[in-house]
């Protein structure tokens, strides 16, 4: 059985996330997804919209996912040692360097292959762009409402 590990924040699930998980699942028989802790999201990206437990439960409910677990704090390779994947699937836009990960895995005696997956064309390109689109829409609708109230 080939075990695949995928990782991410998964805050505001969008089609790019689903594409990533479907493609990761195709690489093996079992897909284990590591969902980033709130503290990691705050440090690396933004204030999480949804709490880590909600994100983990939502990801685990998706069809391609066999199991979702919360990531660790600190050494990101500890979770790899626990999961023992045969393949680590990286999303096309994840900042991780596949060569550096491969080297560190070797140094730790882990034999996982690191695979970079492809981009989904036409996606909103991530949570931050979705948030910006919603904020822009809200600001524009508030401005329009004020203009309409002023003309009464």
C-alpha distance (Angstrom), angle and dihedral (degrees) to the residues before:
residue distance angle dihedral
X1 . . .
X2 3.81 . .
X3 3.81 113.4 .
X4 3.80 117.6 -155.1
X5 3.79 123.9 -164.2
X6 3.80 123.2 -157.6
X7 3.79 126.3 179.7
X8 3.77 138.1 -163.3
X9 3.77 150.4 123.9
X10 3.83 96.6 -103.2
X11 3.79 94.6 -166.4
X12 3.81 108.9 161.5
X13 3.79 99.2 5.8
X14 3.80 113.7 -125.4
X15 3.80 137.5 172.6
X16 3.82 92.1 -88.9
X17 3.81 89.2 61.7
X18 3.79 92.0 49.7
X19 3.82 91.5 47.6
X20 3.82 89.8 51.2
X21 3.80 92.8 51.0
X22 3.80 94.5 44.7
X23 3.81 91.0 50.3
X24 3.82 91.6 45.6
X25 3.81 91.3 51.5
X26 3.82 90.0 53.6
X27 3.81 88.6 63.6
X28 3.79 94.0 67.2
X29 3.78 150.7 -12.0
X30 3.81 101.4 -86.8
X31 3.80 128.3 37.4
X32 3.80 118.6 -157.4
X33 3.81 113.6 -175.0
X34 3.78 122.0 -157.7
X35 3.80 111.2 -152.0
X36 3.80 115.9 -155.3
X37 3.78 119.1 -112.6
X38 3.80 118.3 -114.0
X39 3.82 89.7 -112.3
X40 3.81 90.6 55.3
X41 3.81 92.1 48.2
X42 3.81 90.7 51.2
X43 3.80 91.7 49.1
X44 3.81 97.9 43.5
X45 3.82 106.7 29.0
X46 3.81 126.2 -4.4
X47 3.78 144.6 -49.8
X48 3.82 104.6 -58.5
X49 3.80 115.8 -110.4
X50 3.80 92.7 -154.0
X51 3.82 126.5 31.9
X52 3.81 120.0 -103.6
X53 3.83 94.7 -109.7
X54 3.82 91.1 54.0
X55 3.81 91.6 47.8
X56 3.80 91.8 48.8
X57 3.82 92.7 49.2
X58 3.80 92.4 47.0
X59 3.81 92.8 49.9
X60 3.80 92.2 47.2
X61 3.82 89.6 54.3
X62 3.82 92.5 59.6
X63 3.79 116.1 105.0
X64 3.84 99.1 -121.0
X65 3.82 93.2 49.7
X66 3.80 120.2 90.2
X67 3.79 95.6 -178.9
X68 3.80 137.4 -4.1
X69 3.78 123.5 -157.5
X70 3.77 134.7 178.3
X71 3.78 116.6 -104.9
X72 3.74 124.5 -119.4
X73 3.76 132.5 -106.4
X74 3.79 118.8 -108.5
X75 3.81 116.4 -6.0
X76 3.81 105.8 52.3
X77 3.80 91.3 -163.1
X78 3.81 93.8 65.4
X79 3.80 90.4 75.6
X80 3.81 89.3 50.3
X81 3.81 88.7 53.5
X82 3.83 89.0 51.7
X83 3.82 97.5 44.9
X84 3.83 94.9 40.1
X85 3.81 95.7 -157.0
X86 3.78 123.5 -169.5
X87 3.81 89.4 -150.1
X88 3.79 132.7 26.3
X89 3.80 111.0 -155.3
X90 3.80 115.3 -152.8
X91 3.78 121.4 -162.6
X92 3.79 116.6 -120.7
X93 3.81 91.7 -110.5
X94 3.78 100.7 39.4
X95 3.79 111.1 121.3
X96 3.80 94.1 -135.7
X97 3.81 116.9 118.9
X98 3.82 107.4 -128.4
X99 3.82 93.2 -154.9
X100 3.81 93.0 51.7
X101 3.81 90.9 48.1
X102 3.81 91.0 49.5
X103 3.81 90.5 50.4
X104 3.80 93.4 48.9
X105 3.81 91.2 47.1
X106 3.83 88.8 54.2
X107 3.80 91.0 48.4
X108 3.80 89.1 54.7
X109 3.80 94.7 45.6
X110 3.81 93.6 -110.1
X111 3.80 117.5 141.6
X112 3.80 102.4 -159.4
X113 3.79 119.0 138.7
X114 3.83 114.9 -132.9
X115 3.81 115.9 -138.9
X116 3.83 126.4 -174.6
X117 3.82 111.1 -146.7
X118 3.80 127.0 -146.1
X119 3.79 130.2 -99.7
X120 3.78 123.1 -103.3
X121 3.80 107.4 -125.7
X122 3.78 115.6 -132.4
X123 3.80 96.7 22.1
X124 3.79 119.5 135.2
X125 3.82 86.3 -110.1
X126 3.73 100.7 -122.3
X127 3.73 147.9 -32.8
X128 3.80 96.2 -71.2
X129 3.81 91.6 56.9
X130 3.80 90.3 48.6
X131 3.81 90.2 50.6
X132 3.82 90.6 49.0
X133 3.80 91.3 50.1
X134 3.82 91.5 50.9
X135 3.82 92.6 46.2
X136 3.82 91.8 47.7
X137 3.80 90.1 49.5
X138 3.82 91.5 48.4
X139 3.81 93.8 48.5
X140 3.82 91.7 47.9
X141 3.82 92.7 47.8
X142 3.84 90.9 49.0
X143 3.82 90.5 50.6
X144 3.81 90.6 49.4
X145 3.81 91.1 48.5
X146 3.82 90.9 52.3
X147 3.81 91.5 48.9
X148 3.80 90.9 49.4
X149 3.83 91.6 48.3
X150 3.81 90.2 49.2
X151 3.81 92.5 54.0
X152 3.81 94.3 55.5
